[in-house]
Amino acid sequence: MLDKAQEDSWDEVFALEEKRRELISVFFLEPAQQKITKVVSDGIQEMIAIDNEIMALGTLKKLGLGHALQKMDQGKKAVKAYTS
């Protein structure tokens, strides 16, 4: 998911997140065995760290889109003012 976010392939990020959610749901249908709780905990911590990176990239993308929309709006206003 992080690779796809870094590639700006957000549709793929969302598709992978859906698949991940399903897999996590199945995984946690039963409690983790005592002998692997450390591995599970480490994996969850790594997923949280990666999710934070993905969210940061998403925020940057959102800001970029916001700026692009502002420029388009300013352009429309300029054209409207010029043609009035």
PDB file of N, CA, C and O in Angstrom:
ATOM      1  N   MET A   1       0.827  -1.194   0.000  1.00  0.00           N
ATOM      2  CA  MET A   1       0.000   0.000   0.000  1.00  0.00           C
ATOM      3  C   MET A   1       0.866   1.249   0.000  1.00  0.00           C
ATOM      4  O   MET A   1       0.573   2.221  -0.696  1.00  0.00           O
ATOM      5  N   LEU A   2       1.939   1.214   0.791  1.00  0.00           N
ATOM      6  CA  LEU A   2       2.825   2.371   0.843  1.00  0.00           C
ATOM      7  C   LEU A   2       3.470   2.612  -0.514  1.00  0.00           C
ATOM      8  O   LEU A   2       3.563   3.753  -0.965  1.00  0.00           O
ATOM      9  N   ASP A   3       3.913   1.545  -1.164  1.00  0.00           N
ATOM     10  CA  ASP A   3       4.505   1.696  -2.501  1.00  0.00           C
ATOM     11  C   ASP A   3       3.522   2.350  -3.461  1.00  0.00           C
ATOM     12  O   ASP A   3       3.887   3.252  -4.215  1.00  0.00           O
ATOM     13  N   LYS A   4       2.273   1.893  -3.431  1.00  0.00           N
ATOM     14  CA  LYS A   4       1.256   2.452  -4.332  1.00  0.00           C
ATOM     15  C   LYS A   4       0.961   3.908  -3.991  1.00  0.00           C
ATOM     16  O   LYS A   4       0.739   4.720  -4.889  1.00  0.00           O
ATOM     17  N   ALA A   5       0.956   4.247  -2.698  1.00  0.00           N
ATOM     18  CA  ALA A   5       0.739   5.642  -2.296  1.00  0.00           C
ATOM     19  C   ALA A   5       1.893   6.510  -2.787  1.00  0.00           C
ATOM     20  O   ALA A   5       1.682   7.627  -3.261  1.00  0.00           O
ATOM     21  N   GLN A   6       3.107   5.993  -2.672  1.00  0.00           N
ATOM     22  CA  GLN A   6       4.276   6.744  -3.140  1.00  0.00           C
ATOM     23  C   GLN A   6       4.255   6.918  -4.652  1.00  0.00           C
ATOM     24  O   GLN A   6       4.790   7.894  -5.177  1.00  0.00           O
ATOM     25  N   GLU A   7       3.632   5.962  -5.357  1.00  0.00           N
ATOM     26  CA  GLU A   7       3.494   6.047  -6.815  1.00  0.00           C
ATOM     27  C   GLU A   7       2.290   6.892  -7.222  1.00  0.00           C
ATOM     28  O   GLU A   7       2.043   7.091  -8.412  1.00  0.00           O
ATOM     29  N   ASP A   8       1.534   7.394  -6.227  1.00  0.00           N
ATOM     30  CA  ASP A   8       0.338   8.189  -6.474  1.00  0.00           C
ATOM     31  C   ASP A   8      -0.768   7.365  -7.131  1.00  0.00           C
ATOM     32  O   ASP A   8      -1.569   7.890  -7.904  1.00  0.00           O
ATOM     33  N   SER A   9      -0.803   6.063  -6.813  1.00  0.00           N
ATOM     34  CA  SER A   9      -1.819   5.148  -7.340  1.00  0.00           C
ATOM     35  C   SER A   9      -2.872   4.914  -6.263  1.00  0.00           C
ATOM     36  O   SER A   9      -2.955   3.828  -5.690  1.00  0.00           O
ATOM     37  N   TRP A  10      -3.670   5.935  -5.995  1.00  0.00           N
ATOM     38  CA  TRP A  10      -4.586   5.914  -4.858  1.00  0.00           C
ATOM     39  C   TRP A  10      -5.714   4.918  -5.011  1.00  0.00           C
ATOM     40  O   TRP A  10      -6.170   4.358  -4.014  1.00  0.00           O
ATOM     41  N   ASP A  11      -6.180   4.679  -6.226  1.00  0.00           N
ATOM     42  CA  ASP A  11      -7.221   3.666  -6.418  1.00  0.00           C
ATOM     43  C   ASP A  11      -6.715   2.301  -5.972  1.00  0.00           C
ATOM     44  O   ASP A  11      -7.453   1.530  -5.359  1.00  0.00           O
ATOM     45  N   GLU A  12      -5.459   2.007  -6.278  1.00  0.00           N
ATOM     46  CA  GLU A  12      -4.876   0.734  -5.866  1.00  0.00           C
ATOM     47  C   GLU A  12      -4.680   0.679  -4.352  1.00  0.00           C
ATOM     48  O   GLU A  12      -4.842  -0.377  -3.741  1.00  0.00           O
ATOM     49  N   VAL A  13      -4.334   1.812  -3.751  1.00  0.00           N
ATOM     50  CA  VAL A  13      -4.201   1.866  -2.292  1.00  0.00           C
ATOM     51  C   VAL A  13      -5.528   1.494  -1.645  1.00  0.00           C
ATOM     52  O   VAL A  13      -5.570   0.690  -0.714  1.00  0.00           O
ATOM     53  N   PHE A  14      -6.608   2.080  -2.142  1.00  0.00           N
ATOM     54  CA  PHE A  14      -7.927   1.807  -1.563  1.00  0.00           C
ATOM     55  C   PHE A  14      -8.334   0.345  -1.756  1.00  0.00           C
ATOM     56  O   PHE A  14      -8.901  -0.268  -0.852  1.00  0.00           O
ATOM     57  N   ALA A  15      -8.044  -0.209  -2.931  1.00  0.00           N
ATOM     58  CA  ALA A  15      -8.372  -1.619  -3.191  1.00  0.00           C
ATOM     59  C   ALA A  15      -7.579  -2.540  -2.264  1.00  0.00           C
ATOM     60  O   ALA A  15      -8.119  -3.500  -1.716  1.00  0.00           O
ATOM     61  N   LEU A  16      -6.298  -2.236  -2.097  1.00  0.00           N
ATOM     62  CA  LEU A  16      -5.467  -3.044  -1.206  1.00  0.00           C
ATOM     63  C   LEU A  16      -5.904  -2.912   0.243  1.00  0.00           C
ATOM     64  O   LEU A  16      -5.838  -3.875   1.007  1.00  0.00           O
ATOM     65  N   GLU A  17      -6.348  -1.731   0.618  1.00  0.00           N
ATOM     66  CA  GLU A  17      -6.801  -1.526   1.998  1.00  0.00           C
ATOM     67  C   GLU A  17      -8.048  -2.359   2.279  1.00  0.00           C
ATOM     68  O   GLU A  17      -8.186  -2.921   3.365  1.00  0.00           O
ATOM     69  N   GLU A  18      -8.952  -2.441   1.311  1.00  0.00           N
ATOM     70  CA  GLU A  18     -10.147  -3.271   1.474  1.00  0.00           C
ATOM     71  C   GLU A  18      -9.763  -4.733   1.667  1.00  0.00           C
ATOM     72  O   GLU A  18     -10.288  -5.418   2.545  1.00  0.00           O
ATOM     73  N   LYS A  19      -8.838  -5.196   0.830  1.00  0.00           N
ATOM     74  CA  LYS A  19      -8.381  -6.581   0.932  1.00  0.00           C
ATOM     75  C   LYS A  19      -7.689  -6.814   2.276  1.00  0.00           C
ATOM     76  O   LYS A  19      -7.883  -7.854   2.906  1.00  0.00           O
ATOM     77  N   ARG A  20      -6.889  -5.852   2.709  1.00  0.00           N
ATOM     78  CA  ARG A  20      -6.197  -5.972   3.988  1.00  0.00           C
ATOM     79  C   ARG A  20      -7.197  -6.039   5.135  1.00  0.00           C
ATOM     80  O   ARG A  20      -7.037  -6.838   6.058  1.00  0.00           O
ATOM     81  N   ARG A  21      -8.219  -5.209   5.077  1.00  0.00           N
ATOM     82  CA  ARG A  21      -9.242  -5.197   6.121  1.00  0.00           C
ATOM     83  C   ARG A  21      -9.914  -6.569   6.241  1.00  0.00           C
ATOM     84  O   ARG A  21     -10.155  -7.055   7.346  1.00  0.00           O
ATOM     85  N   GLU A  22     -10.213  -7.183   5.096  1.00  0.00           N
ATOM     86  CA  GLU A  22     -10.812  -8.517   5.099  1.00  0.00           C
ATOM     87  C   GLU A  22      -9.869  -9.536   5.731  1.00  0.00           C
ATOM     88  O   GLU A  22     -10.293 -10.353   6.549  1.00  0.00           O
ATOM     89  N   LEU A  23      -8.600  -9.489   5.355  1.00  0.00           N
ATOM     90  CA  LEU A  23      -7.620 -10.441   5.885  1.00  0.00           C
ATOM     91  C   LEU A  23      -7.420 -10.267   7.390  1.00  0.00           C
ATOM     92  O   LEU A  23      -7.295 -11.246   8.126  1.00  0.00           O
ATOM     93  N   ILE A  24      -7.392  -9.024   7.834  1.00  0.00           N
ATOM     94  CA  ILE A  24      -7.240  -8.762   9.265  1.00  0.00           C
ATOM     95  C   ILE A  24      -8.451  -9.299  10.021  1.00  0.00           C
ATOM     96  O   ILE A  24      -8.317  -9.884  11.096  1.00  0.00           O
ATOM     97  N   SER A  25      -9.608  -9.097   9.457  1.00  0.00           N
ATOM     98  CA  SER A  25     -10.827  -9.577  10.096  1.00  0.00           C
ATOM     99  C   SER A  25     -10.792 -11.092  10.259  1.00  0.00           C
ATOM    100  O   SER A  25     -11.133 -11.612  11.322  1.00  0.00           O
ATOM    101  N   VAL A  26     -10.386 -11.792   9.223  1.00  0.00           N
ATOM    102  CA  VAL A  26     -10.286 -13.252   9.289  1.00  0.00           C
ATOM    103  C   VAL A  26      -9.205 -13.670  10.290  1.00  0.00           C
ATOM    104  O   VAL A  26      -9.402 -14.603  11.068  1.00  0.00           O
ATOM    105  N   PHE A  27      -8.070 -12.980  10.265  1.00  0.00           N
ATOM    106  CA  PHE A  27      -6.962 -13.318  11.153  1.00  0.00           C
ATOM    107  C   PHE A  27      -7.386 -13.236  12.614  1.00  0.00           C
ATOM    108  O   PHE A  27      -7.008 -14.085  13.422  1.00  0.00           O
ATOM    109  N   PHE A  28      -8.164 -12.223  12.953  1.00  0.00           N
ATOM    110  CA  PHE A  28      -8.520 -12.009  14.349  1.00  0.00           C
ATOM    111  C   PHE A  28      -9.840 -12.681  14.758  1.00  0.00           C
ATOM    112  O   PHE A  28     -10.396 -12.355  15.807  1.00  0.00           O
ATOM    113  N   LEU A  29     -10.341 -13.606  13.946  1.00  0.00           N
ATOM    114  CA  LEU A  29     -11.507 -14.367  14.357  1.00  0.00           C
ATOM    115  C   LEU A  29     -11.206 -15.208  15.595  1.00  0.00           C
ATOM    116  O   LEU A  29     -12.082 -15.470  16.419  1.00  0.00           O
ATOM    117  N   GLU A  30      -9.956 -15.620  15.703  1.00  0.00           N
ATOM    118  CA  GLU A  30      -9.517 -16.384  16.868  1.00  0.00           C
ATOM    119  C   GLU A  30      -8.348 -15.646  17.513  1.00  0.00           C
ATOM    120  O   GLU A  30      -7.568 -14.992  16.822  1.00  0.00           O
ATOM    121  N   PRO A  31      -8.227 -15.749  18.831  1.00  0.00           N
ATOM    122  CA  PRO A  31      -7.104 -15.089  19.503  1.00  0.00           C
ATOM    123  C   PRO A  31      -5.770 -15.672  19.028  1.00  0.00           C
ATOM    124  O   PRO A  31      -5.669 -16.854  18.698  1.00  0.00           O
ATOM    125  N   ALA A  32      -4.759 -14.816  19.003  1.00  0.00           N
ATOM    126  CA  ALA A  32      -3.418 -15.265  18.622  1.00  0.00           C
ATOM    127  C   ALA A  32      -2.878 -16.205  19.692  1.00  0.00           C
ATOM    128  O   ALA A  32      -3.126 -16.020  20.883  1.00  0.00           O
ATOM    129  N   GLN A  33      -2.152 -17.193  19.258  1.00  0.00           N
ATOM    130  CA  GLN A  33      -1.534 -18.111  20.203  1.00  0.00           C
ATOM    131  C   GLN A  33      -0.469 -17.366  21.002  1.00  0.00           C
ATOM    132  O   GLN A  33       0.202 -16.472  20.487  1.00  0.00           O
ATOM    133  N   GLN A  34      -0.330 -17.743  22.240  1.00  0.00           N
ATOM    134  CA  GLN A  34       0.598 -17.072  23.159  1.00  0.00           C
ATOM    135  C   GLN A  34       2.013 -16.977  22.582  1.00  0.00           C
ATOM    136  O   GLN A  34       2.690 -15.965  22.760  1.00  0.00           O
ATOM    137  N   LYS A  35       2.453 -18.022  21.897  1.00  0.00           N
ATOM    138  CA  LYS A  35       3.832 -18.047  21.403  1.00  0.00           C
ATOM    139  C   LYS A  35       4.090 -17.066  20.256  1.00  0.00           C
ATOM    140  O   LYS A  35       5.245 -16.785  19.940  1.00  0.00           O
ATOM    141  N   ILE A  36       3.030 -16.540  19.629  1.00  0.00           N
ATOM    142  CA  ILE A  36       3.250 -15.592  18.521  1.00  0.00           C
ATOM    143  C   ILE A  36       2.737 -14.186  18.830  1.00  0.00           C
ATOM    144  O   ILE A  36       2.693 -13.340  17.937  1.00  0.00           O
ATOM    145  N   THR A  37       2.355 -13.927  20.058  1.00  0.00           N
ATOM    146  CA  THR A  37       1.804 -12.605  20.369  1.00  0.00           C
ATOM    147  C   THR A  37       2.813 -11.497  20.117  1.00  0.00           C
ATOM    148  O   THR A  37       2.419 -10.408  19.699  1.00  0.00           O
ATOM    149  N   LYS A  38       4.091 -11.730  20.353  1.00  0.00           N
ATOM    150  CA  LYS A  38       5.123 -10.709  20.103  1.00  0.00           C
ATOM    151  C   LYS A  38       5.202 -10.411  18.604  1.00  0.00           C
ATOM    152  O   LYS A  38       5.294  -9.251  18.200  1.00  0.00           O
ATOM    153  N   VAL A  39       5.166 -11.449  17.796  1.00  0.00           N
ATOM    154  CA  VAL A  39       5.221 -11.268  16.337  1.00  0.00           C
ATOM    155  C   VAL A  39       3.994 -10.502  15.854  1.00  0.00           C
ATOM    156  O   VAL A  39       4.103  -9.600  15.024  1.00  0.00           O
ATOM    157  N   VAL A  40       2.830 -10.866  16.378  1.00  0.00           N
ATOM    158  CA  VAL A  40       1.596 -10.174  15.996  1.00  0.00           C
ATOM    159  C   VAL A  40       1.654  -8.714  16.427  1.00  0.00           C
ATOM    160  O   VAL A  40       1.297  -7.817  15.663  1.00  0.00           O
ATOM    161  N   SER A  41       2.103  -8.484  17.651  1.00  0.00           N
ATOM    162  CA  SER A  41       2.213  -7.110  18.159  1.00  0.00           C
ATOM    163  C   SER A  41       3.179  -6.286  17.309  1.00  0.00           C
ATOM    164  O   SER A  41       2.884  -5.143  16.959  1.00  0.00           O
ATOM    165  N   ASP A  42       4.322  -6.863  16.980  1.00  0.00           N
ATOM    166  CA  ASP A  42       5.295  -6.153  16.137  1.00  0.00           C
ATOM    167  C   ASP A  42       4.702  -5.846  14.763  1.00  0.00           C
ATOM    168  O   ASP A  42       4.917  -4.765  14.215  1.00  0.00           O
ATOM    169  N   GLY A  43       3.952  -6.808  14.207  1.00  0.00           N
ATOM    170  CA  GLY A  43       3.326  -6.596  12.908  1.00  0.00           C
ATOM    171  C   GLY A  43       2.298  -5.480  12.947  1.00  0.00           C
ATOM    172  O   GLY A  43       2.210  -4.673  12.022  1.00  0.00           O
ATOM    173  N   ILE A  44       1.520  -5.435  14.022  1.00  0.00           N
ATOM    174  CA  ILE A  44       0.523  -4.373  14.172  1.00  0.00           C
ATOM    175  C   ILE A  44       1.210  -3.017  14.283  1.00  0.00           C
ATOM    176  O   ILE A  44       0.765  -2.048  13.668  1.00  0.00           O
ATOM    177  N   GLN A  45       2.276  -2.938  15.051  1.00  0.00           N
ATOM    178  CA  GLN A  45       3.014  -1.678  15.191  1.00  0.00           C
ATOM    179  C   GLN A  45       3.582  -1.231  13.854  1.00  0.00           C
ATOM    180  O   GLN A  45       3.566  -0.041  13.538  1.00  0.00           O
ATOM    181  N   GLU A  46       4.083  -2.176  13.066  1.00  0.00           N
ATOM    182  CA  GLU A  46       4.619  -1.835  11.744  1.00  0.00           C
ATOM    183  C   GLU A  46       3.505  -1.346  10.818  1.00  0.00           C
ATOM    184  O   GLU A  46       3.696  -0.396  10.058  1.00  0.00           O
ATOM    185  N   MET A  47       2.345  -1.994  10.883  1.00  0.00           N
ATOM    186  CA  MET A  47       1.215  -1.557  10.063  1.00  0.00           C
ATOM    187  C   MET A  47       0.780  -0.144  10.438  1.00  0.00           C
ATOM    188  O   MET A  47       0.450   0.658   9.565  1.00  0.00           O
ATOM    189  N   ILE A  48       0.780   0.159  11.723  1.00  0.00           N
ATOM    190  CA  ILE A  48       0.404   1.501  12.172  1.00  0.00           C
ATOM    191  C   ILE A  48       1.397   2.534  11.640  1.00  0.00           C
ATOM    192  O   ILE A  48       0.998   3.605  11.183  1.00  0.00           O
ATOM    193  N   ALA A  49       2.683   2.213  11.701  1.00  0.00           N
ATOM    194  CA  ALA A  49       3.703   3.142  11.196  1.00  0.00           C
ATOM    195  C   ALA A  49       3.533   3.372   9.693  1.00  0.00           C
ATOM    196  O   ALA A  49       3.631   4.503   9.216  1.00  0.00           O
ATOM    197  N   ILE A  50       3.280   2.298   8.958  1.00  0.00           N
ATOM    198  CA  ILE A  50       3.079   2.420   7.510  1.00  0.00           C
ATOM    199  C   ILE A  50       1.805   3.209   7.215  1.00  0.00           C
ATOM    200  O   ILE A  50       1.788   4.057   6.323  1.00  0.00           O
ATOM    201  N   ASP A  51       0.736   2.927   7.969  1.00  0.00           N
ATOM    202  CA  ASP A  51      -0.506   3.681   7.791  1.00  0.00           C
ATOM    203  C   ASP A  51      -0.286   5.173   8.013  1.00  0.00           C
ATOM    204  O   ASP A  51      -0.849   5.999   7.295  1.00  0.00           O
ATOM    205  N   ASN A  52       0.528   5.520   9.000  1.00  0.00           N
ATOM    206  CA  ASN A  52       0.831   6.935   9.249  1.00  0.00           C
ATOM    207  C   ASN A  52       1.546   7.564   8.061  1.00  0.00           C
ATOM    208  O   ASN A  52       1.277   8.712   7.709  1.00  0.00           O
ATOM    209  N   GLU A  53       2.458   6.814   7.442  1.00  0.00           N
ATOM    210  CA  GLU A  53       3.150   7.323   6.247  1.00  0.00           C
ATOM    211  C   GLU A  53       2.160   7.510   5.095  1.00  0.00           C
ATOM    212  O   GLU A  53       2.206   8.512   4.381  1.00  0.00           O
ATOM    213  N   ILE A  54       1.273   6.541   4.926  1.00  0.00           N
ATOM    214  CA  ILE A  54       0.279   6.634   3.853  1.00  0.00           C
ATOM    215  C   ILE A  54      -0.640   7.832   4.092  1.00  0.00           C
ATOM    216  O   ILE A  54      -0.960   8.566   3.157  1.00  0.00           O
ATOM    217  N   MET A  55      -1.059   8.026   5.329  1.00  0.00           N
ATOM    218  CA  MET A  55      -1.930   9.168   5.636  1.00  0.00           C
ATOM    219  C   MET A  55      -1.207  10.491   5.391  1.00  0.00           C
ATOM    220  O   MET A  55      -1.822  11.453   4.931  1.00  0.00           O
ATOM    221  N   ALA A  56       0.086  10.550   5.693  1.00  0.00           N
ATOM    222  CA  ALA A  56       0.845  11.771   5.432  1.00  0.00           C
ATOM    223  C   ALA A  56       0.905  12.045   3.931  1.00  0.00           C
ATOM    224  O   ALA A  56       0.748  13.187   3.499  1.00  0.00           O
ATOM    225  N   LEU A  57       1.130  11.008   3.145  1.00  0.00           N
ATOM    226  CA  LEU A  57       1.141  11.177   1.690  1.00  0.00           C
ATOM    227  C   LEU A  57      -0.240  11.595   1.189  1.00  0.00           C
ATOM    228  O   LEU A  57      -0.348  12.427   0.288  1.00  0.00           O
ATOM    229  N   GLY A  58      -1.289  11.024   1.765  1.00  0.00           N
ATOM    230  CA  GLY A  58      -2.648  11.399   1.389  1.00  0.00           C
ATOM    231  C   GLY A  58      -2.943  12.852   1.709  1.00  0.00           C
ATOM    232  O   GLY A  58      -3.600  13.547   0.934  1.00  0.00           O
ATOM    233  N   THR A  59      -2.458  13.308   2.850  1.00  0.00           N
ATOM    234  CA  THR A  59      -2.647  14.710   3.233  1.00  0.00           C
ATOM    235  C   THR A  59      -1.953  15.634   2.245  1.00  0.00           C
ATOM    236  O   THR A  59      -2.512  16.655   1.845  1.00  0.00           O
ATOM    237  N   LEU A  60      -0.732  15.277   1.851  1.00  0.00           N
ATOM    238  CA  LEU A  60      -0.011  16.084   0.859  1.00  0.00           C
ATOM    239  C   LEU A  60      -0.761  16.118  -0.468  1.00  0.00           C
ATOM    240  O   LEU A  60      -0.859  17.162  -1.113  1.00  0.00           O
ATOM    241  N   LYS A  61      -1.287  14.967  -0.866  1.00  0.00           N
ATOM    242  CA  LYS A  61      -2.052  14.899  -2.113  1.00  0.00           C
ATOM    243  C   LYS A  61      -3.297  15.782  -2.019  1.00  0.00           C
ATOM    244  O   LYS A  61      -3.623  16.514  -2.953  1.00  0.00           O
ATOM    245  N   LYS A  62      -3.979  15.703  -0.894  1.00  0.00           N
ATOM    246  CA  LYS A  62      -5.189  16.500  -0.686  1.00  0.00           C
ATOM    247  C   LYS A  62      -4.861  17.991  -0.750  1.00  0.00           C
ATOM    248  O   LYS A  62      -5.591  18.763  -1.372  1.00  0.00           O
ATOM    249  N   LEU A  63      -3.767  18.394  -0.108  1.00  0.00           N
ATOM    250  CA  LEU A  63      -3.367  19.800  -0.149  1.00  0.00           C
ATOM    251  C   LEU A  63      -3.047  20.235  -1.572  1.00  0.00           C
ATOM    252  O   LEU A  63      -3.423  21.327  -1.996  1.00  0.00           O
ATOM    253  N   GLY A  64      -2.353  19.379  -2.300  1.00  0.00           N
ATOM    254  CA  GLY A  64      -2.015  19.688  -3.686  1.00  0.00           C
ATOM    255  C   GLY A  64      -3.257  19.850  -4.541  1.00  0.00           C
ATOM    256  O   GLY A  64      -3.336  20.765  -5.361  1.00  0.00           O
ATOM    257  N   LEU A  65      -4.226  18.969  -4.356  1.00  0.00           N
ATOM    258  CA  LEU A  65      -5.474  19.079  -5.102  1.00  0.00           C
ATOM    259  C   LEU A  65      -6.233  20.340  -4.719  1.00  0.00           C
ATOM    260  O   LEU A  65      -6.847  20.983  -5.571  1.00  0.00           O
ATOM    261  N   GLY A  66      -6.191  20.696  -3.441  1.00  0.00           N
ATOM    262  CA  GLY A  66      -6.850  21.918  -2.984  1.00  0.00           C
ATOM    263  C   GLY A  66      -6.256  23.150  -3.647  1.00  0.00           C
ATOM    264  O   GLY A  66      -6.976  24.054  -4.069  1.00  0.00           O
ATOM    265  N   HIS A  67      -4.931  23.169  -3.732  1.00  0.00           N
ATOM    266  CA  HIS A  67      -4.265  24.304  -4.379  1.00  0.00           C
ATOM    267  C   HIS A  67      -4.608  24.360  -5.867  1.00  0.00           C
ATOM    268  O   HIS A  67      -4.815  25.440  -6.421  1.00  0.00           O
ATOM    269  N   ALA A  68      -4.666  23.205  -6.501  1.00  0.00           N
ATOM    270  CA  ALA A  68      -5.005  23.165  -7.924  1.00  0.00           C
ATOM    271  C   ALA A  68      -6.428  23.673  -8.146  1.00  0.00           C
ATOM    272  O   ALA A  68      -6.685  24.406  -9.102  1.00  0.00           O
ATOM    273  N   LEU A  69      -7.347  23.288  -7.272  1.00  0.00           N
ATOM    274  CA  LEU A  69      -8.719  23.764  -7.397  1.00  0.00           C
ATOM    275  C   LEU A  69      -8.817  25.269  -7.173  1.00  0.00           C
ATOM    276  O   LEU A  69      -9.589  25.953  -7.845  1.00  0.00           O
ATOM    277  N   GLN A  70      -8.033  25.781  -6.229  1.00  0.00           N
ATOM    278  CA  GLN A  70      -8.022  27.234  -5.993  1.00  0.00           C
ATOM    279  C   GLN A  70      -7.544  27.974  -7.229  1.00  0.00           C
ATOM    280  O   GLN A  70      -8.110  29.003  -7.599  1.00  0.00           O
ATOM    281  N   LYS A  71      -6.499  27.451  -7.872  1.00  0.00           N
ATOM    282  CA  LYS A  71      -5.975  28.097  -9.079  1.00  0.00           C
ATOM    283  C   LYS A  71      -7.010  28.063 -10.196  1.00  0.00           C
ATOM    284  O   LYS A  71      -7.170  29.036 -10.933  1.00  0.00           O
ATOM    285  N   MET A  72      -7.712  26.939 -10.318  1.00  0.00           N
ATOM    286  CA  MET A  72      -8.754  26.859 -11.338  1.00  0.00           C
ATOM    287  C   MET A  72      -9.854  27.869 -11.053  1.00  0.00           C
ATOM    288  O   MET A  72     -10.344  28.533 -11.967  1.00  0.00           O
ATOM    289  N   ASP A  73     -10.240  27.987  -9.797  1.00  0.00           N
ATOM    290  CA  ASP A  73     -11.283  28.937  -9.415  1.00  0.00           C
ATOM    291  C   ASP A  73     -10.831  30.365  -9.701  1.00  0.00           C
ATOM    292  O   ASP A  73     -11.611  31.182 -10.190  1.00  0.00           O
ATOM    293  N   GLN A  74      -9.576  30.662  -9.395  1.00  0.00           N
ATOM    294  CA  GLN A  74      -9.049  32.001  -9.656  1.00  0.00           C
ATOM    295  C   GLN A  74      -9.038  32.279 -11.155  1.00  0.00           C
ATOM    296  O   GLN A  74      -9.332  33.391 -11.593  1.00  0.00           O
ATOM    297  N   GLY A  75      -8.697  31.257 -11.933  1.00  0.00           N
ATOM    298  CA  GLY A  75      -8.704  31.406 -13.392  1.00  0.00           C
ATOM    299  C   GLY A  75     -10.100  31.674 -13.919  1.00  0.00           C
ATOM    300  O   GLY A  75     -10.291  32.513 -14.799  1.00  0.00           O
ATOM    301  N   LYS A  76     -11.078  30.955 -13.377  1.00  0.00           N
ATOM    302  CA  LYS A  76     -12.467  31.178 -13.797  1.00  0.00           C
ATOM    303  C   LYS A  76     -12.915  32.592 -13.454  1.00  0.00           C
ATOM    304  O   LYS A  76     -13.573  33.257 -14.254  1.00  0.00           O
ATOM    305  N   LYS A  77     -12.552  33.046 -12.256  1.00  0.00           N
ATOM    306  CA  LYS A  77     -12.926  34.403 -11.839  1.00  0.00           C
ATOM    307  C   LYS A  77     -12.250  35.441 -12.728  1.00  0.00           C
ATOM    308  O   LYS A  77     -12.860  36.454 -13.072  1.00  0.00           O
ATOM    309  N   ALA A  78     -11.000  35.200 -13.103  1.00  0.00           N
ATOM    310  CA  ALA A  78     -10.285  36.138 -13.954  1.00  0.00           C
ATOM    311  C   ALA A  78     -10.943  36.201 -15.330  1.00  0.00           C
ATOM    312  O   ALA A  78     -11.120  37.282 -15.892  1.00  0.00           O
ATOM    313  N   VAL A  79     -11.304  35.032 -15.872  1.00  0.00           N
ATOM    314  CA  VAL A  79     -11.971  35.001 -17.194  1.00  0.00           C
ATOM    315  C   VAL A  79     -13.311  35.709 -17.108  1.00  0.00           C
ATOM    316  O   VAL A  79     -13.670  36.472 -18.004  1.00  0.00           O
ATOM    317  N   LYS A  80     -14.059  35.460 -16.026  1.00  0.00           N
ATOM    318  CA  LYS A  80     -15.371  36.088 -15.867  1.00  0.00           C
ATOM    319  C   LYS A  80     -15.225  37.614 -15.763  1.00  0.00           C
ATOM    320  O   LYS A  80     -16.002  38.359 -16.360  1.00  0.00           O
ATOM    321  N   ALA A  81     -14.220  38.069 -14.999  1.00  0.00           N
ATOM    322  CA  ALA A  81     -14.001  39.503 -14.843  1.00  0.00           C
ATOM    323  C   ALA A  81     -13.585  40.126 -16.175  1.00  0.00           C
ATOM    324  O   ALA A  81     -14.004  41.233 -16.512  1.00  0.00           O
ATOM    325  N   TYR A  82     -12.760  39.407 -16.923  1.00  0.00           N
ATOM    326  CA  TYR A  82     -12.283  39.920 -18.198  1.00  0.00           C
ATOM    327  C   TYR A  82     -13.408  39.989 -19.221  1.00  0.00           C
ATOM    328  O   TYR A  82     -13.466  40.925 -20.019  1.00  0.00           O
ATOM    329  N   THR A  83     -14.293  39.013 -19.203  1.00  0.00           N
ATOM    330  CA  THR A  83     -15.357  38.968 -20.221  1.00  0.00           C
ATOM    331  C   THR A  83     -16.588  39.787 -19.816  1.00  0.00           C
ATOM    332  O   THR A  83     -17.517  39.935 -20.610  1.00  0.00           O
ATOM    333  N   SER A  84     -16.602  40.313 -18.605  1.00  0.00           N
ATOM    334  CA  SER A  84     -17.767  41.091 -18.149  1.00  0.00           C
ATOM    335  C   SER A  84     -17.729  42.497 -18.679  1.00  0.00           C
ATOM    336  O   SER A  84     -18.629  43.288 -18.396  1.00  0.00           O
TER     337      SER A  84
END
